[in-house]
């Protein structure tokens, strides 16, 4: 009875000369104990000598006895606290990306798209295509009379004196710059964004 009771947050084995603090990942809420308790899955404790474990925060998970929260892997996310395994993190949906430790998916920005789930980034629209909306799963073909560089969020009109027609689309020729628009031939004119050239009318010429 003259032996001192072991304090909370520590343990004392038989014949102990001093109390030993619970190590990170373990706790002891009661006094006079011979061991510490592992933090249950979904909680953690980063410090020594503690009496309570802490809930695992959103965007992470904690296995049994965790001394630190581990982030949800790239391509997954979670806004729920107390996850005990990485398998409990949700898959990132299509049209979005999830970086490591995400609590919510991030929609793909205009000019990008993501057709697959569980991804850590979005893909730029390839040259000749564009996407003007957020959260898209696919890019759109550049319209006639326009050109689209890589990562375009909108088609740009062919400049005056050039055009772009359906034949180029049918041949799958990427319109990536103004120079890819076809030069208007002699004897015709092309206004900005023209899909085809227009013949000069009687009484007018263009050499």
Secondary structure, DSSP 4 states (H G I P E B T S, - for coil): --SPPPPTTEE--TT-SS-EEPPTTEE--SSS-SS-EEPPTTEE--SSS-S--EEPPTTEE--TTBSSPEEPPTTEE---S---SGGGSEEPPTTEE--TTBSS-EEPPTTEE--SSS-SS-EEPPTTEE--SSS-SS-EEPPTTEE--TTBSS-EEPPTTEE--HHHHHTT----SGGGSEEPPTTEE--TTBSS-EEPPTT----
